Amino acid sequence: MTRAEVKEHNGAPTLFINGVPYPPFAYFHPVPIKTYIEEFRDVGVHLYTWGWSDVISHAKDLGWIGPDSYDYTSFDKEVETFVNADKDCYLFPRLAVSPPSWWYDLHPEEMNVYDDGEREGVSLASNVWREEAGRALKNLIKHALEGPYAEHFIGFHVTGGVNEWFYWTRKLPDFSRPTLHAFREWLRGKYRNDVGLLRERWGRKNVEFDTVTIPGKEERLSRDLGLFRDPGRNAAVADFYQFLSETTADALLYFCRVVKETTRDHLAGAFYGYLLNQTGFPYYPQHWGHNALMKVLKSPDIDFLCSPYQYHDRGPGGVDGLQAPVDMVKLYGKLWLTECDHFPYMWRHRLAKTLKETLEIHKRDFAHNLVRGVGLWWMDLWPEAGWYDNPEILKLISKLKRIGEASLKLNRPNKGDGVAVIIDAETPFHLKLGTELLKPLVFDQLIHELYRIGTRIDIYLHDALADPKMPEYKLYIFLDTFYLTKEERRVIRERVQRSGKTVVWMLCPGFLSEDGFLNEAMEELTGMKIGVYEVKAFFEGLMPTFITVTDFEHPITQNLPVTTFGTATGIGPLFYTLDPSVRVLGRLLVHQHWNTGEEWPGFCVKEMADWRSIYFAAPKVPVSILRNIAKYAGVHIYSEDNDVVYANQYFLSIHSRKPGTKTIRLPRTTHVYDLISEKYVARDVSEFKVVMGPNETRLFFLGEKSLLIEAD
């Protein structure tokens, strides 16, 4: 029996097969095609995942054709196709635990119910589904591992909900009977069966555990102060959102536990952790169900997590943006796999218009995952698509895979050399439905600005700050950490308010707490007095929020190409600095200034005895200011051309948006070896120049190439 596991190796979670580190680079195709498998075999890729069915288009069904009735004919034929095409193949099929259509006919009461009464898919709270689908999953795994090709399996990728463990959010889920029952039981657990505490937090005198209902659309759109609900007295909606995420995580972990109990020598994994995808879809941030990431990371029943990378600005010149805080996943010892599913040049919906652009995107995406020390799979999105059936693409993949395999022998710990971006999983629970705040604050800030600073960007939940394994950074940027408990605030203060660190705070860190709205919590964290202004009802949703720079003499604001920044989406309440001891670098521009008689300080810096605090009252800070802050904090900047930079102690990658001569500064004197052209660019340098075309990727090894590449 083949044994697969994930364990720490040279400073990073690593895939091991039969006790040997194995490169985590795979090929996904929906239905195995012998020719395509042979092409990947011939370029040295022997790790495969696949799945396509009527249950979920991008996952294999369980062969579950009726109550306690199974047919594995299709599954067996597909496994045989792999083995016949590549005798050295290792497989981790993508398996759909969502029920087949016949199951819904037998159990309509176990289906998800939207706010308008429509039924679609299974309720993730359904115990009937978990038990019956769990049995079907167990039977398929036993069949695979008792069959003639058992030694080729290394694990099982479990999918549910709409493949990636969420409900469709075109409407509001889930008003089903299983969800209502589970929500009431969950509330009993959270409030220790104390109805008085429930009434206090919900602000409802007559509510009982047995009379609780699922919050409807009007309630989910409600707010107490601007976009916020008061966590101390109006927690009903926030509780439901937390329950929805924990229930999703519980379902996911239930099926991973089935995998681990059926075989302890194989991997279990799933799509999860999509906390950075605060896009324009109005219901996503609260209804993804991915906000219980900490519960998943702490579970021993899951070995790997994965997701596609962001679908926004991923074309030529764009960014391989994360959907999840991958560095957080690694901190907890889990393997991360990125799904690289960009449309190639020959496909009708392509982003890349030429073969060259396709190759440059492949280099960029691989380089990002290489630098982070994680894995990926190259994906054919549809059956017989043939996205990699091209000799130049296959030649490149062969080279990239060899680089990735060689990197496993390097010492790869995260040393905190870049910028730590800190996010929160619970803050969305306390916001009204919509993305007017989270999209510019998190999604746009990352995709359009932070990735282009010119240094490494690492992303964590604030929970990581309590973990001694988290590296120390010179610069921390807190994006949406609005909801923080007293204990969480204490941990943050102890970790970042010391040792000359620089900390950036956005809008209102700590303003939301279990005790309600707390102005003093913001001062506790930022070291500044912060004021709050409730936007008048007439202006709600209409008033853009911008900051204009007013002091250009500070290192953070010198030589800026921009003077005004912020968001045109209507947000509120507004926050501003009241502290006379700060240095004001910019002021908040609001349309109600005639109502208040002033423009408030909204961009400030304060030098403490042992650390520095920077505060912004508007989101979407431009890259030029962020780069100046990074330099002010002592973070090494490789490039100042607004290109996408991925870097660690061994590798440096640049993906250009505009052509020209790039000046690259290194943190130490070293050799620079181009891994694609296989030539030294420079020796014993701390700075070098490279000419790049538009939308081009360069991937360098920093050091003597013999450390990575053995002599021929």
C-alpha positions in Angstrom: 0.0 0.0 0.0 1.3 3.4 -0.9 1.7 5.7 2.1 1.2 9.5 1.7 1.5 12.2 4.4 2.2 15.9 4.9 4.9 16.8 7.3 7.4 19.5 8.0 10.5 19.4 5.8 13.2 22.1 5.5 10.9 24.6 7.1 7.7 24.0 5.1 4.8 21.5 5.0 5.8 19.0 2.4 4.1 16.1 0.6 5.8 12.7 1.3 5.1 9.5 -0.6 6.5 6.3 0.9 8.7 8.4 3.2 10.3 10.5 0.4 9.6 14.2 -0.3 7.6 14.5 -3.5 7.1 17.5 -5.7 3.4 18.7 -5.2 2.8 19.6 -8.9 -0.1 17.8 -10.5 -2.3 17.7 -13.6 -6.1 17.9 -13.4 -8.4 17.0 -16.3 -12.1 16.3 -15.9 -12.1 13.0 -17.7 -8.8 11.2 -18.2 -7.5 11.0 -21.8 -4.6 8.7 -22.4 -2.8 11.1 -24.8 -2.8 14.0 -22.4 -1.7 11.8 -19.5 1.2 10.6 -21.6 2.2 14.1 -22.4 2.5 15.0 -18.8 4.2 11.7 -18.0 6.8 12.5 -20.6 7.6 15.9 -19.0 8.0 14.3 -15.6 4.6 15.0 -14.0 3.2 11.8 -12.4 0.7 13.3 -10.0 -2.9 13.4 -11.2 -6.3 14.5 -10.0 -9.6 14.4 -11.9 -13.4 14.4 -11.7 -16.5 15.1 -13.7 -20.1 14.1 -13.1 -23.7 15.1 -13.2 -23.6 15.6 -9.4 -20.9 18.4 -9.6 -19.4 19.1 -12.9 -15.8 19.3 -11.6 -15.9 16.3 -9.2 -16.3 12.6 -9.7 -19.5 11.0 -8.3 -19.3 8.2 -5.8 -20.9 5.6 -8.0 -23.9 5.9 -5.7 -26.8 4.9 -7.9 -29.4 4.2 -5.3 -29.9 3.5 -1.6 -27.0 1.3 -0.6 -26.5 0.6 -4.3 -23.2 1.3 -6.1 -21.7 1.0 -9.6 -17.9 1.7 -9.9 -17.6 0.8 -13.6 -16.9 4.4 -14.7 -14.5 5.0 -11.9 -12.5 1.8 -12.6 -12.2 2.5 -16.3 -10.8 6.0 -15.5 -8.3 4.7 -13.1 -7.2 2.1 -15.6 -6.7 4.8 -18.2 -4.3 6.5 -15.9 -2.3 3.4 -15.1 -2.1 2.3 -18.7 -0.8 5.8 -19.7 1.6 6.2 -16.8 2.7 3.2 -14.8 4.3 5.6 -12.2 1.1 7.6 -11.7 -0.1 8.8 -8.3 -3.8 9.7 -8.0 -5.9 11.8 -5.7 -9.4 11.9 -7.3 -11.8 14.8 -6.7 -14.9 13.2 -5.2 -18.3 14.8 -4.9 -20.1 14.0 -1.6 -23.1 16.2 -2.7 -26.0 13.8 -3.3 -27.2 12.5 -6.7 -30.5 13.8 -8.1 -32.4 10.6 -7.0 -31.5 11.3 -3.4 -33.3 14.6 -3.4 -36.5 12.8 -4.5 -36.3 10.7 -1.4 -35.2 13.5 1.0 -36.7 16.8 -0.2 -36.8 18.1 3.4 -33.0 17.8 3.6 -32.5 20.3 0.8 -31.2 23.9 1.1 -34.1 26.4 1.0 -33.5 29.9 -0.2 -35.3 33.0 1.2 -37.8 32.9 -1.6 -38.7 29.2 -0.9 -36.7 27.7 -3.8 -34.9 24.5 -3.1 -31.5 23.8 -4.5 -28.8 21.4 -3.4 -28.4 19.8 0.0 -28.5 21.6 3.3 -25.0 21.4 4.7 -26.6 20.9 8.2 -28.3 17.7 7.1 -27.2 14.7 9.3 -29.1 12.4 7.0 -26.9 13.5 4.1 -23.7 13.2 6.1 -24.4 9.7 7.2 -25.6 8.3 3.9 -23.0 10.1 1.7 -20.3 9.3 4.3 -21.2 5.6 3.8 -21.0 6.0 0.0 -17.6 7.7 0.3 -16.2 5.0 2.6 -17.4 2.3 0.2 -15.7 3.9 -2.8 -12.4 4.4 -1.0 -12.4 0.8 0.2 -13.2 -0.3 -3.4 -10.3 1.8 -4.7 -7.8 0.5 -2.1 -8.9 -3.1 -2.4 -8.6 -3.0 -6.2 -5.8 -3.9 -8.6 -4.4 -0.3 -8.7 -4.5 0.4 -5.0 -0.8 1.4 -4.9 -1.5 4.3 -7.2 -3.7 6.2 -4.8 -2.2 8.8 -2.4 -5.4 10.5 -1.2 -8.9 11.9 -1.8 -10.0 15.4 -2.5 -13.5 15.8 -1.0 -15.9 18.3 -2.6 -19.3 19.5 -1.4 -21.9 22.2 -1.7 -21.2 23.8 -5.0 -17.9 21.9 -5.4 -15.9 24.3 -3.3 -17.9 24.0 0.0 -20.3 26.9 -0.3 -23.9 27.6 -1.3 -24.7 29.5 -4.4 -25.1 33.0 -3.1 -27.4 34.5 -5.8 -30.1 34.1 -3.1 -29.9 33.8 0.7 -29.4 30.3 2.2 -30.5 28.3 4.2 -34.1 28.2 5.6 -34.4 24.4 5.7 -35.6 22.3 8.6 -32.1 20.7 9.2 -30.5 24.2 9.4 -33.2 25.6 11.7 -32.8 22.6 14.1 -29.0 22.7 14.0 -29.0 26.5 14.5 -31.0 26.2 17.7 -28.7 23.5 19.0 -25.7 25.5 18.1 -27.0 28.6 20.0 -27.6 26.4 23.1 -23.9 25.5 22.9 -22.6 29.0 22.3 -24.7 30.6 25.1 -24.3 27.6 27.5 -28.1 27.0 27.5 -28.5 30.5 29.2 -31.5 32.1 27.6 -30.8 35.3 29.5 -27.4 35.7 27.8 -29.0 35.0 24.4 -31.6 37.7 25.0 -29.0 40.2 26.1 -26.8 39.6 23.0 -29.8 39.6 20.7 -31.5 42.5 22.3 -34.8 40.6 22.4 -36.7 40.1 25.7 -38.9 37.2 24.6 -36.7 35.0 22.5 -36.4 31.4 23.4 -33.9 28.8 22.1 -36.9 26.8 20.7 -38.5 29.8 19.0 -35.4 31.1 17.2 -35.9 31.6 13.5 -33.4 32.0 10.6 -32.7 35.7 10.0 -34.4 36.8 6.7 -33.2 39.2 4.1 -34.4 42.4 5.8 -32.7 41.4 9.0 -29.5 40.6 7.2 -29.6 44.0 5.5 -30.1 45.7 8.9 -27.5 47.9 10.6 -27.1 49.9 13.8 -24.4 52.4 13.0 -23.5 52.9 9.3 -22.7 49.5 7.9 -22.2 47.9 11.3 -24.4 45.9 13.6 -23.8 46.2 17.3 -22.2 42.9 18.5 -23.2 43.5 22.0 -27.0 43.8 21.6 -27.9 42.8 18.0 -26.0 39.6 17.4 -28.7 37.4 15.8 -27.5 37.8 12.2 -23.8 37.5 13.2 -24.6 34.3 15.1 -26.3 32.8 12.1 -23.3 33.7 9.8 -20.9 32.2 12.3 -23.1 29.1 12.6 -23.2 28.8 8.7 -19.4 28.8 8.5 -18.9 26.4 11.4 -21.6 24.1 9.9 -19.8 24.1 6.6 -16.5 23.4 8.2 -18.1 20.6 10.3 -19.5 19.0 7.2 -16.2 19.2 5.3 -14.3 17.8 8.3 -16.9 15.0 8.7 -16.1 13.6 5.3 -12.3 14.1 5.7 -12.7 12.1 8.9 -14.3 9.3 6.9 -11.3 9.3 4.6 -8.8 9.2 7.5 -10.8 6.5 9.3 -11.1 4.4 6.2 -7.4 4.7 5.4 -4.7 6.3 7.7 -2.1 6.1 5.0 -3.7 8.5 2.5 -4.4 12.2 2.4 -7.7 14.1 2.8 -8.2 17.6 1.5 -10.8 20.1 0.4 -11.4 23.6 -1.1 -11.6 26.0 1.8 -10.5 29.3 3.3 -11.8 31.8 0.7 -11.4 34.9 2.9 -9.8 37.2 0.4 -12.5 37.0 -2.3 -14.5 40.1 -1.3 -15.6 40.7 -4.8 -18.7 42.6 -6.2 -21.0 39.7 -5.5 -23.1 41.2 -2.7 -23.8 38.1 -0.6 -20.3 36.4 -0.7 -18.4 37.7 2.3 -21.1 36.6 4.8 -22.4 33.5 3.1 -19.3 31.7 1.7 -19.2 29.5 4.8 -15.4 29.7 4.8 -14.9 31.9 7.8 -14.4 29.0 10.2 -10.9 28.5 8.8 -9.3 28.2 12.3 -11.5 25.2 13.0 -10.4 23.5 9.8 -6.7 24.3 10.4 -6.8 22.8 13.9 -8.3 19.5 12.7 -6.0 16.5 12.4 -8.4 15.0 9.8 -7.3 17.3 6.9 -4.0 17.4 5.2 -4.3 19.9 2.4 -6.4 22.8 1.4 -6.7 24.4 -2.1 -8.5 26.9 -4.3 -8.3 28.5 -7.7 -6.4 31.8 -7.6 -8.4 35.0 -8.0 -10.3 35.6 -11.2 -9.7 39.3 -11.3 -6.6 40.9 -13.0 -5.1 37.4 -13.7 -4.3 38.1 -17.3 -1.1 39.4 -18.9 0.6 41.9 -16.5 -1.8 40.9 -13.8 -1.3 39.0 -10.5 -1.6 35.5 -9.3 -3.8 36.7 -6.4 -4.6 34.4 -3.5 -8.2 33.6 -2.4 -7.1 32.3 1.0 -4.4 33.3 3.6 -2.0 30.6 2.4 0.7 31.6 4.9 -1.8 30.9 7.7 -2.5 27.4 6.2 1.3 26.7 6.1 1.7 27.9 9.7 -0.7 25.1 10.8 1.2 22.4 8.9 -1.2 21.9 6.1 -0.2 21.6 2.4 -1.6 24.2 0.1 -2.4 23.5 -3.6 -3.3 26.2 -6.0 -5.6 25.5 -9.0 -4.1 27.2 -12.0 -7.0 27.3 -14.4 -6.3 30.3 -16.6 -7.6 30.2 -20.2 -4.8 29.6 -22.7 -4.3 31.6 -25.9 -6.1 29.0 -28.1 -9.3 29.0 -26.1 -12.2 31.3 -27.0 -12.5 33.0 -23.6 -8.8 33.6 -23.4 -7.1 36.3 -21.4 -3.8 35.5 -23.1 -4.0 36.4 -26.8 -0.8 34.6 -27.9 1.3 31.6 -27.0 4.0 33.9 -25.5 1.5 35.5 -23.2 0.2 32.1 -22.1 3.8 31.0 -21.3 4.5 34.1 -19.3 1.4 33.6 -17.2 2.4 30.0 -16.5 5.8 31.2 -15.4 4.3 33.9 -13.2 1.8 31.5 -11.5 4.4 28.8 -10.9 6.9 31.4 -9.5 4.4 32.6 -7.0 3.7 29.1 -5.7 7.4 28.2 -5.7 8.3 31.3 -3.7 5.6 30.5 -1.1 6.7 26.9 -0.9 3.3 25.4 -1.9 2.0 23.2 -4.7 -0.3 23.5 -7.6 -2.1 21.6 -10.3 -2.4 22.7 -13.9 -6.0 22.4 -14.9 -7.9 21.5 -18.1 -11.2 23.0 -17.2 -13.5 21.0 -19.5 -13.3 17.4 -21.0 -11.2 17.2 -24.1 -10.2 20.9 -23.8 -6.5 20.1 -24.4 -5.2 23.3 -22.8 -1.7 21.8 -22.5 -1.6 20.0 -25.8 1.2 22.2 -27.1 4.9 21.3 -27.3 6.0 24.7 -26.0 3.7 24.7 -23.0 4.7 21.1 -22.1 8.4 22.0 -22.5 7.9 24.9 -20.1 6.0 22.7 -17.6 8.8 20.2 -17.7 11.3 22.9 -16.7 9.1 24.4 -14.0 8.5 21.0 -12.5 12.2 20.2 -12.3 12.8 23.6 -10.6 10.1 22.9 -8.1 11.4 19.4 -7.4 14.9 20.7 -6.8 13.6 23.4 -4.4 12.5 20.7 -1.9 16.2 20.2 -0.9 16.5 23.9 0.1 15.9 25.2 3.6 12.5 27.0 3.1 11.2 28.5 6.3 9.3 31.8 6.1 11.7 34.3 7.6 9.4 37.3 7.8 11.4 39.2 5.2 8.4 41.0 3.6 5.2 42.5 4.9 2.6 40.8 7.1 -0.9 41.5 6.1 -3.4 40.7 8.8 -7.1 40.0 8.2 -10.1 38.9 10.3 -12.6 36.1 9.6 -15.4 37.4 11.9 -15.7 41.1 11.0 -17.9 40.3 7.9 -20.5 38.8 10.3 -21.1 42.2 11.8 -21.6 44.1 8.5 -24.8 44.5 6.5 -25.0 42.5 3.3 -22.9 44.0 0.6 -19.2 44.6 -0.4 -19.1 48.4 -0.4 -16.6 48.3 2.4 -14.8 44.9 2.1 -14.1 45.1 -1.6 -12.0 48.2 -1.5 -10.6 47.4 1.9 -9.4 43.8 1.3 -9.9 42.7 -2.3 -8.9 45.8 -4.2 -6.2 46.7 -1.6 -4.5 43.4 -2.2 -5.0 42.8 -6.0 -4.3 46.4 -7.2 -1.9 47.8 -4.6 -0.3 45.5 -2.1 1.0 42.9 -4.5 2.9 45.7 -6.4 4.8 47.1 -3.5 8.0 45.4 -4.8 8.5 42.9 -1.9 7.0 39.8 -0.5 3.4 39.9 0.9 2.4 37.3 3.5 -1.2 37.1 4.6 -2.5 35.8 8.0 -5.5 35.8 10.2 -4.8 37.8 13.3 -5.0 34.5 15.3 -1.5 33.8 14.0 -0.1 36.5 16.3 -0.8 34.2 19.3 1.4 31.5 17.7 5.1 31.6 18.5 5.8 29.9 15.1 4.7 33.0 13.2 7.7 34.9 12.0 8.5 38.4 13.2 8.0 41.2 10.7 9.1 44.8 10.6 5.8 45.9 9.1 2.2 44.7 9.9 -0.8 46.0 7.9 -4.2 45.3 9.6 -6.9 45.5 7.0 -10.3 44.5 8.3 -9.6 43.6 12.0 -12.7 45.5 13.2 -14.2 42.7 15.4 -11.7 41.8 18.2 -12.3 40.4 21.7 -10.5 41.8 24.7 -8.1 38.8 24.7 -7.4 39.2 20.9 -6.5 42.8 21.4 -4.1 41.9 24.2 -2.3 39.4 21.9 -2.0 41.9 19.1 -0.6 44.6 21.4 1.9 42.3 22.9 3.1 41.0 19.5 3.3 44.3 17.4 3.7 47.2 19.8 7.4 46.6 20.4 10.9 46.1 19.0 10.8 49.0 16.5 8.0 47.5 14.5 5.8 49.6 12.2 2.0 49.0 12.2 -0.6 50.2 9.8 -4.2 50.3 10.9 -7.2 50.7 8.6 -10.4 52.6 9.6 -11.5 51.1 13.0 -9.4 48.3 14.5 -11.2 46.8 17.5 -14.2 49.1 17.3 -16.5 46.0 17.3 -16.3 43.7 20.3 -18.4 41.4 22.4 -19.2 44.5 24.5 -20.5 46.5 21.5 -18.9 49.6 19.9 -15.6 50.5 21.7 -13.8 53.7 20.9 -11.3 53.0 23.6 -10.3 49.7 21.9 -9.2 51.7 18.8 -7.0 53.9 21.0 -5.6 50.9 22.8 -4.4 49.4 19.4 -3.4 52.5 17.4 -2.1 54.6 20.3 -4.2 57.4 18.9 -7.6 58.9 19.9 -10.0 58.0 17.1 -13.3 59.8 16.6 -16.5 58.4 15.1 -19.0 60.3 12.9 -22.3 58.7 11.9 -23.1 59.5 8.3 -26.5 61.3 8.0 -29.2 59.1 6.6 -29.6 61.4 3.6 -26.0 60.6 2.5 -25.9 56.9 3.3 -24.6 55.0 0.4 -23.9 58.1 -1.6 -20.9 59.7 0.0 -17.5 58.7 -1.3 -14.6 58.7 1.2 -11.2 60.0 0.2 -8.1 61.3 1.8 -5.9 64.1 0.4 -2.3 64.3 1.3 -1.4 67.5 3.0 2.2 67.0 4.3 4.8 66.1 1.7 7.9 66.4 4.0 7.6 63.1 5.8 9.5 60.0 4.3 6.1 58.3 3.8 4.8 61.1 1.6 7.8 62.3 -0.3 7.8 62.1 -4.1 4.3 60.8 -4.3 2.7 60.5 -7.8 -0.8 60.7 -6.2 -2.3 63.2 -3.7 -5.8 61.8 -3.2 -7.0 58.2 -2.6 -10.0 56.3 -1.2 -13.2 54.8 -2.4 -16.3 56.0 -4.2 -18.5 53.4 -2.5 -20.6 54.8 0.3 -19.2 53.7 3.6 -19.9 54.7 7.2 -19.5 55.5 10.0 -16.5 57.7 9.3 -13.5 57.6 11.5 -10.8 60.2 12.0 -8.0 61.2 14.4 -8.6 63.3 17.4 -5.1 63.0 18.9 -3.2 66.3 18.8 0.1 64.4 19.3 0.1 62.7 15.9 1.7 64.0 12.7 -1.1 64.6 10.2 -0.1 63.5 6.7 -3.5 63.8 5.1 -7.1 64.8 5.7 -10.4 63.1 5.2 -12.5 64.6 2.4 -16.2 64.1 3.0 -19.2 65.8 1.4 -20.5 66.7 4.8 -17.6 68.9 5.9 -19.8 71.9 5.6 -22.0 70.3 8.3 -19.0 69.8 10.6 -16.9 72.8 9.7 -13.7 70.9 9.1 -11.8 68.3 7.2 -10.6 65.7 9.8 -7.2 64.2 10.1 -7.4 60.8 8.3 -3.8 59.8 7.5 -1.5 60.1 10.5 1.7 58.7 12.0 2.7 58.6 15.6 6.2 57.7 16.9 6.0 55.7 20.1 8.9 54.8 22.4 9.4 51.4 20.8 7.2 51.2 17.8 5.4 53.3 15.1 1.7 53.6 14.4 0.2 54.7 11.0 -3.5 55.2 10.7 -5.8 55.5 7.6 -9.4 56.6 7.7 -10.1 55.4 4.1 -9.4 52.2 2.3 -7.5 51.4 -0.9 -4.2 53.1 0.0 -2.1 53.4 -3.3 1.0 51.4 -3.9 3.3 54.4 -3.8 2.4 55.2 -0.2 2.5 51.6 0.8 6.0 51.2 -0.7 7.2 54.3 1.2 5.8 52.9 4.4 7.6 49.6 3.8 10.9 51.5 3.3 10.1 53.6 6.4 9.7 50.4 8.3 13.0 49.0 7.0 11.5 46.4 4.7 13.7 45.5 1.7 12.2 46.7 -1.7 13.4 44.7 -4.7 11.8 46.9 -7.4 9.9 50.2 -7.5 8.3 49.8 -11.0 4.9 48.6 -9.7 5.5 45.2 -11.2 4.4 42.0 -9.4 7.3 40.7 -7.3 7.5 37.3 -5.6 10.6 36.7 -3.5 12.2 34.6 -0.8 15.8 33.9 0.3 16.4 31.8 -2.8 14.1 32.9 -5.6 13.0 36.2 -7.1 10.4 36.6 -9.8 9.3 39.7 -11.6 6.1 39.9 -13.7 6.1 43.2 -15.6 3.1 45.2 -16.7 5.0 47.8 -18.7 8.3 47.2 -20.6 11.7 48.8 -19.8 14.9 48.4 -17.9 14.2 47.2 -14.4 16.6 48.0 -11.5 16.5 45.2 -9.0 18.0 45.6 -5.6 18.9 42.6 -3.5 19.1 42.3 0.3 22.6 40.7 0.1 25.5 40.3 -2.3 24.9 37.2 -4.3 24.9 35.6 -7.8 21.8 35.9 -10.0 20.9 32.9 -12.2 18.1 33.0 -14.7 16.3 29.7 -14.3 14.4 29.8 -17.6 17.3 30.9 -19.9 19.7 28.9 -17.7 22.3 31.7 -17.7 23.9 33.8 -15.0 22.6 37.4 -15.1 25.2 38.7 -12.6 27.7 37.6 -10.0 28.5 39.0 -6.6 26.1 41.9 -6.9 23.6 43.6 -4.6 21.9 45.3 -7.6 21.4 44.4 -11.2 19.4 45.6 -14.2 17.3 43.6 -16.5 15.4 44.6 -19.7 11.9 43.2 -19.8 9.1 43.4 -22.4 5.4 44.0 -21.5 3.7 41.2 -19.5 6.9 39.2 -19.2 8.0 36.9 -16.3 11.6 36.4 -15.1 12.5 33.8 -12.5 15.9 34.0 -10.8 17.8 31.9 -8.4 19.8 33.9 -5.9 23.1 32.1 -5.2 25.3 29.5 -6.8 23.2 27.4 -9.2 24.9 24.2 -7.9 22.9 24.7 -4.7 19.8 24.0 -6.7 20.8 22.3 -10.0 23.2 19.4 -10.0 25.9 19.5 -12.7 25.2 17.4 -15.8 
